[in-house]
Amino acid sequence: MVVYAKALLGFLTFLGLQLPLILADCPLDLSGSNFTLVASLCSNKDDRGKCCRYMNAFVAFSVARYANMTSDLGVPSNLSNICIQSILQTMELYGVPRNATMFCGFGTKIPVSYDCRGRTTVTQMLESPKFMDVTKNCKLPLLQENDCRKCLNAGIVYLHHLVGSENNMTLSTCRDATFAALASQVDDTSAAEIATCFFQVQGFNIPPVSESSPSPPTPKASPSPLVAASPNQLVLGVPPEQKHRTYHLTIIPGIGIAVTVAAVMMLIVLVVLIRRKKRELEDSESMDMNSSKFFSSPRPMRKFQEGTSSMFRKYSYKETKKATENFNTIIGRGGFGTVYKAQFSDGSVVAVKRMDKVSEQAEDEFCREIELLARLHHRHLVALRGFCIEKRERFLMYEYMSNGSLKDHLHSPEETPLSWETRIQIAIDVANALEYLHFYCDPPLCHRDIKSSNILLDENFVAKVADFGLAHASKDGSICFEPVNTDIRGTPAMACYFWRL
């Protein structure tokens, strides 16, 4: 019965999305926003961080469009609440949960008008100190990673010079205002490219410009009447003219048939997923019974297996042993265990970290690392590819970093010394990773074990931070990380001298 109820709810939701959406009085144009994608991300609790980024990007893109016409960084104060309610209703129609919009702070952390230290117009932002550096480094195209990184680094320097030690809310607002000021100077396609770099998002729906498109309305005329023709094309505007209504009425039967077919397909997929999930839970329970004989920790491994089995690949012990040539391809050792290079039968190459010690602390670090990496996604954080849990064995599979750790290049006599340019770029990469953990994670995270051996380098010497076994999340959402205990953590040789007395 629950399955059929969910299917019926999905059917009604999809049917509602096909009806014309009339949200008057709000001047923001969200025609490039893919709220179907937002709904998909926000429905998964493990993707809440990505959900907030996409929601923020689409709203900032609409503000940039508005700024292109008015030079104002957002709607007037008397329309602010109207726009917030209109967009909330629209996102709910597309299936975005209300608790997701509350979690992301839509209306507060994600406003519809920007006030960056008294700057509320595009002109004020463009004339602010050091903004010229952002404009210079953010010239299109930004599709290459190096070009995007230069743009982001210039933006970070500008924001820290402008905002200083202000709180996270001010920093976030000024970041969005910076994007809106840049994007307001270009067309929609270029603005979407800037947004892709600024917010690390994809999925903008920019309608193609045709020669027969009507010319923009004069200031005395009312806005052009546009209506949502599909879930991916939404415009906040006034109702359509009468000649458009006949067209929409003729396509409603076809839409109804298509939606019915889609609902049936969704029902079939849902049944298959439920059966697959049931088998996974049964396998997890049998595995936990075997694991409990060897581990004294009372916490079951099911806690993260249920949430991550669909996100990360679950490797078997047999294929892991084969991929590491019977655990002979050692590339490093640490306090957690030994690291091997593994090449699996599908051609993928990963780094396998094997937990050597069977203890409660090691088990906690293993679980914490999976739970954290399931919701951390950043170009300067080492990505988790999968895991393996079998009897007394615990493995974590990471992306393979061909140039090893920074420690190897700093202290190994066999390695060629790094140039100063490369060292500075590595420092910037690590700073970007720490800024993401401290300011843009919700709640903020403290790594607690930053050292050269935990900074890995890929084939292009792009630095990525690894090893989150000791990471600690802030309880109140601030970047002040209160101590959770008095035990010595991290690397003993790097700890304070007084702790080691």
C-alpha positions in Angstrom: 0.0 0.0 0.0 2.9 2.4 0.8 4.4 1.8 -2.6 1.1 2.5 -4.4 0.6 5.6 -2.3 4.1 6.9 -3.3 3.4 6.1 -6.9 0.1 8.0 -6.8 1.8 11.0 -5.2 4.4 11.0 -7.9 1.8 10.8 -10.6 -0.1 13.8 -9.2 3.1 15.8 -8.8 4.2 15.2 -12.3 0.7 16.1 -13.6 0.8 19.3 -11.6 4.1 20.2 -13.1 2.6 20.2 -16.6 0.0 22.8 -15.8 0.8 26.5 -16.4 2.4 28.2 -13.4 1.1 31.7 -12.9 3.1 33.6 -10.2 2.4 37.3 -10.7 4.1 40.3 -9.2 7.6 38.8 -8.8 10.0 40.2 -11.4 12.6 37.4 -11.1 13.0 35.2 -14.2 13.8 31.6 -13.4 13.5 30.2 -16.9 17.1 28.8 -16.7 16.5 26.9 -13.4 16.2 23.1 -13.5 14.1 22.6 -10.3 13.6 19.0 -11.3 17.3 18.4 -10.7 17.0 20.4 -7.4 14.1 18.2 -6.2 16.1 15.1 -7.0 19.1 16.3 -5.0 17.1 17.6 -2.1 15.2 14.3 -1.7 18.5 12.6 -0.8 19.7 13.6 2.7 23.3 12.8 1.7 23.1 15.3 -1.1 21.8 18.2 1.0 25.1 20.2 0.5 24.8 19.9 -3.2 21.1 20.7 -3.0 21.8 24.0 -1.3 24.5 24.9 -3.9 22.1 24.3 -6.8 19.3 26.2 -5.1 21.7 29.1 -4.4 23.0 29.1 -8.0 19.6 29.2 -9.7 18.4 32.0 -7.5 21.6 34.0 -8.0 21.3 33.4 -11.7 17.8 34.9 -11.7 19.1 37.9 -9.7 21.8 38.4 -12.2 19.2 38.5 -15.0 17.2 41.1 -13.0 20.4 43.1 -12.4 21.1 43.1 -16.2 17.8 45.0 -16.7 17.7 47.2 -13.6 21.3 47.4 -12.3 19.9 46.4 -8.9 21.3 43.4 -7.0 17.9 42.0 -6.2 14.2 42.9 -6.0 12.9 45.9 -4.0 12.2 45.3 -0.4 8.4 45.4 -0.9 8.6 42.5 -3.4 11.1 40.4 -1.4 8.6 38.4 0.6 6.4 38.0 -2.5 9.3 36.5 -4.5 10.3 34.2 -1.6 6.8 32.8 -1.3 6.4 32.5 -5.1 9.7 30.6 -5.5 8.9 28.4 -2.4 5.6 27.4 -3.9 7.2 26.7 -7.3 9.9 24.5 -5.7 7.3 22.6 -3.8 5.3 21.9 -7.0 8.5 20.5 -8.5 8.9 18.2 -5.5 11.5 20.1 -3.5 10.9 19.2 0.2 10.0 22.2 2.5 12.5 20.9 5.1 15.2 21.2 2.4 14.5 24.8 1.8 14.6 25.4 5.5 17.8 23.5 5.9 19.4 25.6 3.1 18.1 28.8 4.6 16.2 30.0 1.6 15.2 33.6 2.2 18.0 34.2 4.8 21.2 32.5 3.7 19.9 32.4 0.1 18.1 35.8 -0.3 16.5 37.3 -3.4 18.3 40.7 -3.0 21.9 41.3 -2.0 23.4 43.9 0.3 27.2 43.5 0.4 28.5 45.9 3.0 26.1 48.6 1.8 26.6 47.8 -1.9 23.2 47.0 -3.5 23.8 47.9 -7.2 26.0 46.5 -10.0 27.8 49.9 -10.3 28.7 49.9 -6.6 30.2 46.4 -6.9 32.1 47.2 -10.1 33.6 50.3 -8.5 34.6 48.5 -5.2 38.4 48.0 -4.6 40.0 45.0 -6.3 36.9 44.1 -8.2 38.8 44.8 -11.4 41.1 41.8 -10.5 38.0 39.5 -10.4 36.8 40.8 -13.8 40.3 40.3 -15.3 40.6 36.7 -14.0 37.1 35.7 -14.8 37.1 36.4 -18.5 35.3 33.8 -20.5 35.7 30.9 -21.4 35.9 29.3 -17.9 35.3 25.7 -19.0 39.0 24.7 -18.3 39.8 23.8 -14.7 42.8 26.1 -14.6 40.8 29.1 -15.8 38.0 28.4 -13.3 40.6 28.1 -10.5 42.1 31.5 -11.4 38.7 33.1 -11.3 37.8 31.5 -7.9 41.1 32.5 -6.4 40.7 36.1 -7.5 37.1 36.1 -6.0 38.4 34.7 -2.7 41.1 37.3 -2.4 38.5 40.1 -3.3 36.0 38.8 -0.7 38.5 38.6 2.1 39.7 42.1 1.3 36.2 43.4 1.2 34.5 41.4 4.0 37.4 40.8 6.4 36.4 39.0 9.6 32.6 39.3 9.0 30.3 36.3 9.6 29.5 33.5 7.2 26.2 35.1 6.2 27.9 38.3 5.0 30.6 36.3 3.2 28.0 34.2 1.4 25.9 37.3 0.4 28.9 39.1 -0.9 29.9 36.1 -2.9 26.5 35.9 -4.5 26.6 39.7 -5.2 30.0 39.3 -6.8 28.6 36.6 -9.2 25.5 38.7 -9.9 27.6 41.7 -10.8 29.8 39.7 -13.1 27.0 37.8 -14.8 24.8 40.9 -15.3 27.4 42.1 -17.8 27.1 39.2 -20.2 24.4 37.1 -22.0 22.5 34.2 -20.4 24.8 31.5 -21.9 27.9 33.2 -20.6 26.2 33.9 -17.2 25.5 30.1 -16.9 29.2 29.4 -17.6 30.2 31.8 -14.8 27.7 30.1 -12.4 29.0 26.7 -13.3 32.5 27.8 -12.2 31.4 29.9 -9.1 29.0 27.3 -7.6 30.3 24.1 -9.2 26.9 23.2 -10.6 25.5 22.0 -14.0 22.0 21.8 -15.5 21.1 25.4 -16.6 18.4 25.4 -19.2 19.2 28.3 -21.5 16.6 28.6 -24.2 18.1 29.2 -27.7 17.8 32.7 -29.1 15.8 32.7 -32.4 15.6 35.5 -35.0 11.8 35.5 -34.7 11.8 36.2 -31.0 9.8 39.3 -30.0 11.8 42.4 -29.2 12.2 43.3 -25.5 9.3 45.3 -24.1 9.6 49.1 -23.8 9.7 50.5 -20.2 6.0 51.5 -20.5 4.8 48.1 -21.5 4.1 45.3 -19.1 6.4 42.2 -19.0 6.0 39.7 -21.8 3.5 37.0 -20.8 5.5 33.7 -20.4 4.4 30.5 -18.9 6.1 27.2 -18.0 5.9 24.8 -20.9 7.8 22.0 -19.1 9.3 21.3 -15.6 12.7 22.7 -16.8 11.3 26.0 -18.1 9.8 28.3 -15.5 9.2 32.0 -15.7 7.7 34.1 -13.0 5.4 36.5 -14.9 1.8 37.4 -15.7 -0.8 35.1 -17.3 -0.5 34.3 -21.0 -2.7 35.8 -23.6 -5.8 34.1 -24.8 -4.2 32.8 -28.1 -1.8 30.7 -26.0 -4.5 29.0 -24.0 -5.9 27.1 -26.9 -2.5 25.6 -27.6 -2.1 24.4 -24.0 -5.5 22.9 -23.9 -4.8 20.8 -27.1 -1.6 19.3 -25.6 -3.1 18.4 -22.2 -4.4 14.9 -23.4 -1.0 14.1 -24.8 0.6 15.3 -21.5 -1.8 13.1 -19.5 -0.8 10.0 -21.5 2.9 10.7 -21.2 2.6 11.3 -17.5 0.6 8.1 -17.0 3.3 6.1 -18.8 6.0 7.8 -16.7 4.1 7.0 -13.5 3.9 3.3 -14.4 7.6 3.2 -15.2 8.4 4.9 -11.9 6.3 2.3 -10.1 8.2 -0.6 -11.7 11.5 1.0 -10.9 10.4 1.6 -7.3 9.5 -2.0 -6.9 12.8 -3.2 -8.3 14.7 -0.7 -6.0 12.8 -1.9 -2.9 13.6 -5.5 -3.6 17.3 -4.7 -4.2 17.4 -2.7 -1.0 15.8 -5.6 0.9 18.5 -8.0 -0.3 21.2 -5.5 0.7 19.8 -5.2 4.2 19.7 -8.9 4.6 23.3 -9.2 3.4 24.3 -6.4 5.9 22.6 -8.1 8.8 24.4 -11.4 8.1 27.7 -9.5 7.8 27.1 -7.7 11.1 26.6 -11.0 12.9 29.9 -12.2 11.6 31.6 -8.9 12.4 30.3 -8.7 16.0 32.4 -11.8 16.9 35.6 -9.8 16.3 34.8 -6.2 17.1 34.1 -5.0 20.6 32.5 -1.8 19.4 28.7 -2.0 19.9 28.0 0.3 16.9 26.7 -1.8 13.9 28.2 -1.3 10.5 24.7 -1.1 9.1 24.6 2.6 10.0 26.5 3.8 7.0 26.1 0.7 4.7 22.4 1.5 4.2 23.2 5.1 3.2 26.3 4.6 1.2 25.7 1.4 -0.7 24.0 3.3 -3.5 26.5 6.2 -3.4 29.8 4.2 -3.3 30.8 1.0 -4.9 30.9 -1.9 -2.5 34.0 -4.1 -3.2 34.5 -7.7 -2.2 37.5 -9.0 -0.3 38.3 -11.4 -3.2 38.5 -8.7 -5.9 40.4 -6.3 -3.6 43.0 -9.0 -2.9 43.3 -9.7 -6.6 43.6 -6.0 -7.6 46.4 -5.5 -5.1 48.3 -8.6 -6.3 47.8 -10.3 -2.9 48.4 -7.0 -1.1 51.9 -6.6 -2.5 51.5 -3.2 -4.2 52.3 -1.0 -1.2 52.5 2.7 -1.8 52.4 4.1 1.7 51.8 3.5 5.4 50.2 5.5 8.2 48.7 5.3 11.6 45.4 4.0 10.2 47.0 1.2 8.2 48.7 0.4 4.9 47.9 1.9 1.5 48.0 -0.2 -1.7 47.6 0.6 -5.4 44.8 -1.5 -6.9 43.8 -2.0 -10.5 40.4 -3.7 -10.8 39.1 -5.8 -13.7 37.1 -2.9 -15.1 40.3 -0.9 -15.6 39.8 1.5 -12.7 42.9 2.4 -10.6 42.3 3.3 -7.0 44.3 3.7 -3.7 43.2 1.1 -1.1 43.6 1.9 2.6 43.5 -1.1 4.8 42.8 -0.9 8.5 45.5 -2.8 10.4 44.4 -2.4 14.0 41.2 -3.8 15.2 40.1 -1.3 17.9 37.2 0.8 18.9 39.0 4.0 17.9 40.0 2.6 14.5 36.4 1.5 13.9 35.1 4.9 14.8 37.6 6.6 12.5 36.6 4.2 9.7 32.9 4.9 10.1 33.5 8.7 10.5 35.5 8.9 7.3 32.8 7.2 5.3 30.0 9.3 6.8 31.9 12.6 6.2 33.1 11.8 2.6 29.5 10.8 1.7 28.5 14.5 1.9 31.8 16.3 1.1 32.4 17.1 -2.6 35.2 19.4 -3.5 37.9 19.4 -6.2 40.6 19.7 -3.5 39.3 16.9 -1.3 40.3 13.3 -2.1 37.2 11.5 -3.3 36.1 8.2 -1.8 35.3 5.6 -4.6 34.1 2.7 -2.4 34.7 0.5 0.6 34.9 -3.2 1.6 33.7 -4.8 4.9 34.3 -8.5 5.3 34.8 -10.3 8.5 37.7 -8.6 10.3 38.8 -6.6 7.2 38.1 -2.9 6.6 39.1 -1.1 3.4 38.5 2.3 2.0 39.0 2.9 -1.7 40.1 6.5 -2.8 40.9 8.1 -6.1 44.5 7.3 -7.0 46.9 10.2 -6.7 49.8 9.4 -9.0 52.3 11.9 -7.5 52.0 10.6 -3.9 52.0 12.9 -0.9 53.6 16.3 -0.4 55.8 14.8 2.3 57.4 12.5 -0.3 58.4 15.6 -2.4 59.6 17.6 0.5 61.7 15.0 2.4 62.6 12.2 0.0 66.0 12.7 -1.6 65.0 10.7 -4.7 62.3 13.2 -5.7 62.9 16.3 -7.8 62.5 19.4 -5.6 59.2 21.3 -6.3 59.4 24.7 -7.8 58.3 27.7 -5.8 55.4 28.3 -8.2 54.2 24.7 -7.6 54.6 25.0 -3.8 52.5 28.3 -3.8 49.8 26.7 -5.9 49.7 23.7 -3.5 49.3 26.0 -0.6 46.4 27.8 -2.4 44.8 24.4 -3.2 44.9 23.3 0.5 43.6 26.8 1.6 40.7 26.3 -0.8 39.9 22.9 0.8 40.1 24.3 4.3 37.9 27.3 3.4 35.3 24.9 2.1 35.4 22.8 5.2 35.3 25.8 7.6 32.9 28.1 5.8 30.8 26.3 3.2 30.0 22.9 5.0 26.9 22.8 7.0 27.8 22.2 9.8 31.5 23.4 9.5 34.2 20.8 9.8 37.6 20.8 11.5 40.1 18.4 9.9 42.3 18.2 13.0 45.2 16.4 11.2 46.6 18.6 8.5 50.1 17.6 7.6 52.3 17.0 4.5 51.6 13.3 4.4 47.8 14.0 4.3 48.2 16.3 1.3 48.2 14.2 -1.9 49.1 15.3 -5.5 47.6 14.1 -8.7 49.3 13.8 -12.1 49.1 17.6 -12.6 50.3 18.4 -9.0 46.9 19.6 -8.0 46.7 19.2 -4.2 43.9 17.4 -2.4 43.4 16.9 1.4 42.9 13.3 2.6 42.3 11.4 5.8 39.2 12.6 7.6 39.3 10.0 10.4 39.8 12.7 13.1 37.5 15.3 11.6 35.1 17.1 14.0 31.9 18.9 13.1 30.8 22.1 14.8 27.8 21.7 17.0 26.3 25.2 16.7 27.1 25.9 13.0 29.8 28.4 13.8 33.5 28.1 12.9 34.5 27.9 16.5 35.3 24.3 17.1 34.8 23.5 20.8 37.0 20.6 22.2 35.0 17.4 22.4 37.6 15.6 24.7 41.0 16.1 26.2 42.7 13.2 24.5 45.7 13.9 22.3 44.7 13.7 18.6 46.6 13.9 15.3 50.3 13.2 14.8 52.4 13.0 18.1 55.5 14.6 16.5 53.3 17.6 15.4 51.4 18.1 18.6 52.2 20.9 21.0 55.3 20.4 23.1 53.4 20.8 26.4 51.0 18.0 25.5 53.9 15.6 25.1 55.5 16.4 28.5 
